[in-house]
Amino acid sequence: MSQPHDNRLPLDAAMPPWRTRAIEALDFPLGKFLDYGCGGCGLMECLEDRCDECHGVDVDKAAYAAAEKQHTNFLLSEIGQDGRTKYPDEYFDTIAIIEVIEHVPDESVTLRELARILKPGGKLLLTTPHRGLLTFLDVGNFKFVFPRLHRFIHLVLMRNQEYYKERFERTKEIQLVGDVSVSGDRRPWHRHYKPQQIESYCPSSLRLDQHQVYFPGLRLMMLLRQVLRVFCLGRFSPFPPPFSWAERWLSTMQSRGGDQLVMLMEKLERQGASTTN
């Protein structure tokens, strides 16, 4: 299986590493583009000059409310309770689902919906936590294991009252547990995947073009950052050297034991479709 060409960017301290890797992978004209799980529309802001149309969807309208006022050229809407969008079949040339698949109640349902609205020959970029050596250090799951301690740390030690209220209390109104959608008896959890697992959730119309596993030590770095924030009572600034140097170096490394998975897929042409004019 082919690997992406090496066009890696240095890590920007103000940008999540997975967004940096997504920008690298989407280095082509995007046509009609959708960011599924757009949040505050940070990815769209970085890519809008490559798009004919920029669309974003999220389960939480409040997540993109500010961006909707600032970027009137962004076309934003909500994801339905069933995971479906408002778009007709085969509408988009390119779709990105960045650090979202591990939050949804059913991966197969989500990927079928994305395949439905993607044009034949269109590209789907997915990033998600990789099931690597340090999966057990995922600090994002701390709130599910020790919810009371998690609340104490945010509200008392780090003084993150507004952040905690917005991220972990208000989201209950839209049926999220923290930042994870749940259904049935499936527990809320940030899941981690091997490439073969993601492929098993994909409909037959999606073909994996290439994948990359990168950033060994990402989970450790994220945990260390949170520990330092606790000890500094929430007043922690960006990593000082040599931590910042190590983080920047590790973020560009490819490794089977890495913590981040990037997959670029293509929707197959419909069988029987004419390939000539």
C-alpha positions in Angstrom: 0.0 0.0 0.0 1.4 3.4 -0.9 2.4 6.0 1.6 1.8 9.7 1.4 4.6 11.8 -0.1 6.7 13.6 2.5 5.4 17.2 2.7 5.3 17.4 6.5 5.0 20.8 8.2 6.6 21.7 11.4 4.3 21.6 14.4 2.6 24.9 15.2 2.1 25.2 19.0 -1.2 27.0 18.3 -2.6 24.2 16.1 -3.4 20.6 17.1 -1.0 18.2 15.4 -3.8 16.3 13.7 -4.9 19.4 11.9 -1.4 20.0 10.7 -1.3 16.5 9.3 -4.7 17.0 7.7 -3.6 20.2 5.9 -0.6 18.4 4.5 -2.7 15.5 3.2 -5.3 17.9 1.6 -2.7 19.6 -0.6 -4.9 19.6 -3.8 -7.9 21.5 -5.0 -10.8 20.4 -2.8 -13.8 21.5 -4.9 -16.9 21.2 -2.8 -15.5 20.5 0.6 -17.1 19.2 3.8 -15.6 19.2 7.3 -17.7 16.6 9.2 -17.5 17.6 12.9 -16.2 21.1 12.1 -16.3 22.4 15.7 -15.0 26.0 15.6 -14.2 25.7 11.8 -10.4 25.9 12.4 -9.6 23.4 9.6 -11.9 25.3 7.1 -10.2 28.5 7.9 -6.9 26.9 6.9 -8.3 25.3 3.7 -10.8 27.8 2.4 -8.5 29.0 -0.4 -8.5 25.5 -1.8 -12.3 25.1 -1.9 -15.0 26.1 -4.3 -17.5 25.7 -1.5 -16.7 25.3 2.2 -19.3 23.3 4.2 -19.2 22.3 7.9 -21.5 20.1 10.0 -21.5 19.4 13.7 -23.8 17.9 16.3 -23.5 21.1 18.4 -24.6 24.3 16.7 -23.0 26.3 19.5 -19.6 24.9 18.5 -19.6 26.8 15.2 -21.8 29.7 16.1 -19.0 32.3 16.3 -17.4 31.1 13.0 -20.8 31.3 11.3 -20.9 35.1 12.1 -17.3 35.6 11.2 -17.1 33.6 8.0 -20.3 34.2 6.0 -18.9 32.2 3.1 -18.9 29.0 5.3 -22.1 27.0 4.9 -22.8 25.4 8.3 -25.5 23.0 9.5 -26.2 20.4 12.2 -25.8 16.7 12.0 -29.1 14.9 12.7 -29.6 12.6 15.7 -29.4 9.7 13.2 -25.9 10.9 12.1 -27.3 12.0 8.7 -26.7 15.3 7.0 -29.0 17.4 4.8 -27.0 16.9 1.7 -28.1 15.0 -1.5 -26.3 12.0 -2.7 -22.8 12.5 -4.3 -22.6 16.2 -3.5 -19.0 16.6 -2.3 -15.6 16.3 -4.0 -13.7 16.1 -0.7 -14.7 15.3 2.9 -12.6 15.5 6.0 -13.5 13.8 9.3 -10.7 14.9 11.7 -10.6 13.4 15.2 -14.3 12.7 15.1 -14.9 9.0 14.3 -13.8 8.0 17.9 -16.6 10.2 19.3 -19.5 8.9 17.2 -22.0 6.2 18.5 -21.6 4.0 15.4 -18.6 4.2 13.0 -20.3 2.2 10.3 -23.4 4.5 10.2 -21.1 7.6 10.0 -18.9 6.3 7.2 -21.9 5.1 5.2 -23.3 8.6 5.4 -20.0 10.1 4.2 -19.8 7.7 1.4 -23.4 8.6 0.4 -22.7 12.3 0.0 -19.2 11.9 -1.6 -18.9 11.9 -5.4 -17.5 8.9 -7.2 -13.7 9.6 -7.4 -14.0 11.9 -4.4 -11.5 11.8 -1.5 -12.3 11.2 2.2 -9.6 12.1 4.7 -9.9 10.6 8.2 -7.7 11.1 11.2 -8.1 9.4 14.5 -6.1 8.1 17.5 -4.1 5.1 16.5 -4.0 2.0 18.8 -0.3 2.3 19.5 2.0 1.6 22.4 0.8 4.5 24.6 -3.0 4.2 24.0 -3.5 3.6 27.7 -2.2 7.2 28.4 -5.1 8.9 26.6 -5.8 11.8 28.9 -9.2 12.3 27.2 -10.5 9.2 28.9 -9.6 10.4 32.3 -13.0 12.1 32.7 -14.8 8.8 32.2 -12.6 6.8 34.6 -12.5 9.4 37.5 -15.3 11.9 36.8 -15.3 13.4 40.3 -11.5 13.9 40.4 -11.7 15.2 36.8 -14.3 17.8 38.0 -12.2 18.8 41.0 -9.0 19.3 38.9 -10.8 21.5 36.4 -13.0 23.6 38.8 -10.7 23.9 41.8 -7.1 23.4 40.8 -7.1 24.7 37.2 -10.0 27.2 37.7 -11.6 26.2 34.4 -15.2 26.9 35.4 -16.3 28.3 32.0 -14.5 25.6 30.0 -15.8 22.8 32.2 -19.4 24.1 32.0 -19.3 24.4 28.2 -17.4 21.2 27.5 -18.8 18.8 30.1 -22.1 20.2 31.4 -23.9 22.0 28.6 -23.2 19.2 26.1 -25.6 17.0 28.1 -28.3 19.0 26.4 -27.4 17.6 23.0 -26.9 14.0 24.3 -23.2 14.0 24.6 -21.2 12.6 27.5 -18.3 14.9 27.7 -17.4 15.1 24.0 -18.6 11.6 23.1 -21.9 10.6 21.5 -23.4 7.5 23.0 -26.1 5.0 22.0 -27.5 1.9 23.5 -25.2 0.3 26.1 -22.0 1.4 24.4 -19.9 3.3 27.0 -18.5 6.7 26.3 -14.9 6.4 25.5 -12.3 7.8 23.1 -11.6 4.8 21.0 -8.3 4.0 19.2 -8.0 2.1 15.9 -5.8 0.1 13.7 -6.2 0.9 9.9 -7.8 -2.5 9.4 -10.5 -1.6 11.9 -11.5 1.6 10.2 -11.6 -0.3 6.9 -13.9 -2.8 8.4 -16.4 0.0 9.2 -16.3 1.4 5.6 -18.8 0.5 3.0 -17.5 -1.3 -0.1 -17.6 1.9 -2.1 -14.7 3.4 -0.2 -11.2 2.2 -1.0 -8.2 3.0 1.1 -5.5 4.9 -1.0 -2.9 5.4 1.7 -2.4 5.7 5.4 0.2 7.0 7.8 0.9 6.5 11.5 2.8 9.3 13.1 3.8 11.0 16.3 5.2 8.4 18.7 4.8 9.8 22.2 1.8 12.1 21.5 -0.3 10.6 24.3 2.7 11.0 26.7 3.1 14.7 25.6 -0.6 15.4 26.1 -0.5 13.8 29.6 2.6 15.7 30.6 1.0 19.0 29.4 -2.0 18.4 31.6 0.1 17.4 34.6 2.1 20.6 34.3 -1.1 22.7 34.0 -2.4 21.1 37.2 0.9 21.9 39.1 0.8 25.5 37.7 -2.9 25.9 38.7 -3.9 26.4 35.1 -1.3 29.0 34.3 0.8 26.8 32.1 2.3 28.4 29.0 3.5 26.5 25.9 6.2 23.8 26.4 9.6 25.3 27.1 12.7 23.8 25.5 13.7 21.0 25.4 10.1 19.8 25.6 9.0 21.9 22.7 11.9 20.7 20.6 11.1 17.0 21.4 7.4 17.6 20.6 8.1 19.2 17.3 10.5 16.5 16.3 8.2 13.6 17.3 5.2 15.2 15.6 6.8 14.7 12.2 8.0 11.1 12.8 6.2 8.1 11.2 6.2 5.0 13.4 4.1 1.9 13.7 3.9 2.6 17.4 2.7 6.2 16.8 -0.4 7.6 18.4 -2.0 9.2 15.3 -3.6 7.6 12.2 -4.2 9.4 8.9 -6.2 7.6 6.2 -7.0 8.9 2.7 -9.8 7.1 0.9 -11.4 7.4 -2.4 -15.0 6.6 -3.4 -15.0 4.1 -6.3 -16.7 4.9 -9.6 -20.1 3.3 -10.0 -20.0 0.0 -11.8 -21.1 0.4 -15.4 -20.4 4.1 -15.5 -18.9 5.3 -18.7 -15.3 6.4 -18.6 -15.3 8.1 -22.0 -17.3 10.9 -23.5 
